[in-house]
Amino acid sequence: MTNAQPPEIEAQSSTASASAQSSAASSEAPLYESRALRDKSLIAKAAGEQAQWLDTEYGKLLVFYRPTEAKRTRGVLVLFHAAEDPQRWPPILENLRANLPRYGWETLAVTLPGQYPASVPQRPSSSSISSTAATVPPNAEAVSAEATSASSVTTSEPSTQSSSTASSIVPRDTLIQAYVAATFEFLQKKGQFNAVLLVDNSSANPVLTQLLSQIKENTRDPATIDGPIQALVITNLQSQEPLTTSELAAIFSNKQLPVLDVFFNPDDLEQIKARDLHKATAMRLKLNSYLQASLDNQPKIVETDPRSFLAARVRGFMQRHASGTEVKGSGEANDNTVSP
């Protein structure tokens, strides 16, 4: 005698089993807190040792550190740019990050929150949701459970809140100041004190707010900066966000700080006005070393070109104004230390 159940009971049992599996899958903690954290974790995994997660009071910050590839370490170029997703960095900055280590300059790239928040996709209306729900096949729940299970791959990830999550609730300037503090703490632990700062015009003021106040006038040697940075490179990439006179006055407040001011777009009326304003402000404040460069007539910069005009210009500027001498110490932390 068999214990076969009627077909309708077997169907109910199958549906109940699928529902239980779906409930179990949905109750599991998600692998990533957000899509942005997932993307950055995968990028960090692909970048290998260059990817570093820095601790800040607002979560983990992903940066890219590339050590020197030459016998002599001259210093480090710290690149800040307002593109929170690393894969959206402009090729001109990626070119500097990837190629300067060949000439003794380490690079540390830090992505910052953008000036304007990303647009939020429009949510579907209730009528469209109802219409969609009406066309869902009966086994969609089971299929969804299987897809959830299949997508649960093991990937290294930060254990705390990501910077992308924090950027939606914390003011941009506050986040940037925390990122700057974490960046220079990382360099100090590496024993790297000879830093040149590269920042785009959109982020120049919030990045420099706490750094400029730490620069002290060096009466003994006017060619050497007494502070966390030895020189400044401004990349005017956001023409829609020109620096104002007051912002420039704050940036150029220390006349001993060498500045390379780079413009990339064709010289239309707006850029000519911006260039004149930058130069006039620098002259009025009597900067000892102010250089302005316009690269609109140079060949297009690609990431893999080790001999780009921009890389040569930035390297020459750093060589002249911020090249350090390596200091040999007994501890590992001093292996890359340089003194200007």
N, C-alpha and C positions, 0 to 999 in steps of 0.2 A: 504494500500500500504506500503510495507516495504522498508527500506533504505539499504538493504544488499549490500555489496560491492563484486566485483568479487574476487575469491580466490587469484589471484596474488597480488591484492592490499592489502588484509589482510596480506599476507605473508610479503610484504614490510613493512607494519606498525609494525608487530611483530619484524622484524629484526631491524628496526629503534629504537623501544623501548628498545630492549636488548642492542643496541649499546649506547643509551643514558645512560642507567643504568651503563654500563661498564665505560663510560667516567666519570660519576659522582663518581664512586668508585675509579677510578685511580687518580682523582683530589684531593681526601682526603689525608691529611698528614699521612704518615706511623706511626704506633703506636710506633715503635722503629727505631732509626737511623741505627742500624746494628744488625746482628744476635748475635754478642757478647754481645751487650747491652741487648738484649732480654733475652739471657741465664742468664746473671748476675742478671737481675731484677727478673726473676723467682726463681733463687737460693736465692736471698735476701728475697723474699716473703716466701719461705719455711723455711728459717732460723729464721724468726721472729725477736725478739728483739736483737739477737746476731749480725745481719747484720746492719752495719752502713755505711752511705754514707758520705765520707769526701770531702770537697771542696778543690780543688787545682787549680792553674792557668791554668791547662791543662784539666780541666773537673772533673767529679765525680770519686772518688775512692771507691771501695767496700772493706770494711774490716770486720773482725769478732771479736767482743769483748765479752769475757766471764768473768763475774765478779766472785769474790771468792765465794766459797761454804762452807767456814769455818768461825769460830768466829773471827779469827785473819787474817788480810790482811798483807802478808809479802812483797808483791811487784807485779810486772807484768813482764811476759815474752813476749817480742815482737818478733814475728816470721816473718822473711822476707824470701820469697822463689821465685825463678825465674820460676814460673808457673802461667801465668796470669789468667788462668781459675781456679777458686777455686776447681772445681770438679776433677782436675788433681793433687791435692796435694798428696805427698807420704804418705802412712799410718803411717810412723814413726812420721811425723810432726803432723798429725791429732791426733795421740795418745797423744802427749804432749798437744796440744791445748785443747783437750776435758777433760783430766784427771787431769791436774795440779791444776785447781781451787778447787778440793776437799781438797787440802793440803794448801790452803791459798794463792796460786799464781794465780792472774788473768792472762788471756792470750789475746793477741791482734795479730791476724794473718793478714798479708798484702801480697797480691800477686803482683809480679813485672813482668815487661816485660821480655821475654826470651832473652837470649844472641843472638839467631839467629831468624830472622823473620819466621813466619809460611809460608810454601810453598803455593803459589797461584795456585788453580786448573787451568789446561790448558783449555783455551777457545775453544769451538768447531769451526771447520773450516767453511768457508762460504758455502762450498758444503754440509756439513752435516746439516747446518741450513736450506738450501733450501730444502733438502730432507725431513727434519722434517716438514717444513711448508707445503709441498705438501700433507702430510698425516694427517694434522689437520682436524678434523671434522667440519662441518659448524657451529655447535652450541658451539664451544670451547670458544668463547668470552663470551657468556652468562654464561657458566659453570664457567669460571674464575672469573666473577663478583660475582657469588654466593659464590664461595670459599673465595674470598677476604672479602665479607661481613660477612661470618660465622666465619672467623678467627679473627675478630676485637673484642677481649675480653678486658675488663677493668682490668688493672694490674698496681700496683704502680710502678713508675719508676722515675729515676732522671730527672730533668727538663732541664739539660744542657748536653753538650757533655760528652760522657763517656771516661774513660781512654783508652779503647781499640781503640777508634777512634783516640785519640791523639797519641797513641804509634806508629801509622803508619807514622807520619810526624815529630815527635819530637825525637831528639837523646835519646837513652836509658838512658845514664848517667844523662841527664837533667831531664827526667821523674822521675828517682829514687830519685834524690835529692828533687824534689818537693813532692814526696810521703812520704819521710822520714820527711820532715818539717811538713807536714799535720798530720802525725802520732803522732809526739811528741807534737804538738799543741793540739791534741785531748786528749792526756794523761794529759797535764797540766790543761785542762778544767775539767777533771775528778778528779783533785787533786792527781794524781798518779805520784810521782817523783822518785820512786825507781824502776828503770827499768833494766832488764837484756836483752841483745840483742842476738837473735839467727839468724844466717844468713848462707846460703849455700856458698860454695867456689866460685860459679859462680857470686855471687852478693856481696861478702864481701867488695871489694874495693869501688865500687860506693856507697854502703850504708854507709860505715864508713867514707867517705871523709869529710863530714861536722861535724860528731859527734866527731871524734878523735881530731879535732882542738879545740873543746870546753872543752876537759878534761884538767884540771889544776893539777899540782903536789900539793899534800896535805902534807905539811911538818909537820903539827900538828898531823895527824893520817894517817900513811901510809896504814892502812888497809881500809880506806874509800876513795872512789873516789870522786873528786870534778868535777862533770860533768853530762851529761844527762844519762849516763849508768853506772852501777856499776860492771858489769861483761859481758863477751862475750863467746858465744858458737858458734863454727864453725862446721857445718855439711858438711863433704866432700862427697857430694852426686853425683857430676858431675866429675867422674874420668877422663873424656876427657878434662876437663878444669882445670888442676892443677894450684895451686897458684905458682907464680914465687918468686925468692928470693927477688926482689925489692918490690913486693906486700906484702910479709910476713913482710919485714922490716917496711913497712908503718903501717901494722896492729898491729905489736908488738912494736910500737914506744913509748908507755907509759908503763914503767915497773911496774906501780902500778895496771894496769888493769888485773884482773884474767881472764884466758883463759882456756876453756875446748875445746879440739880439738878432734872431733870424726870422726873415719873412719869406714865404714860399709862393704866394699867389702873384699873378701878373700885377704890375703897378697901375691899378685903376685909381680914380680920384680918392676913394676911401682909404686905400692902403697908403697912398702918398701922404695923406693927412696923418695917418697913424704913425708912419715912419718919422715924419717931421716932428710930431709931438714927442715921441720917444727920445729922439736925439736932442731936442731942445730942453727937455726935462733933465736929461743926463748932463748936458753942458751947464745948465743953470745950477745944478747941485754939485758941479765940479768933480765928477767921477774921474778917478785917476786912469782907469782903463775901461773904455766903452767902445765896443766894436759892433757895427751894424752890417748885416749881410743880407742880400736879396738873391734867392736861388731860383727864381722863376725861369731864368734862361738856361738853367743847367739841365743835363739829361735826366730823364725820369729815374727816380731812385727805386731800386728793387731790393728786396730783403737780402738777397744772396750776394750782392756786389761788394766785395771787400775793399774796393778802391773808389767808392763813391765820393763825390766832391764834398758832400756834407760830412762824412766820416773824417775826411782829411782836414776839413776846416775845424771841426770840433776838436780833433786830436791835436792839431797845431795850437789851438787856443789853450787847451789844458796843459800841453807841454810847456808853453811859455809862462803861464800864470799859476799853475797848480801842480806841477810835477814834483813828486816827493822822492826822498831817498829812503830806501828800505832800511829798517832798523832791525838788527839781529838780536834776539833775546833768548833766554834760556827756556822760556815756556812756549808751548804750542800757540798760545794766543798772540804771541808777538811775531809769528812768522811772516805775517802780511802787513805788519805795522809800518807805516811810512810817516815821515815827518816832513813837512813842507820846507 
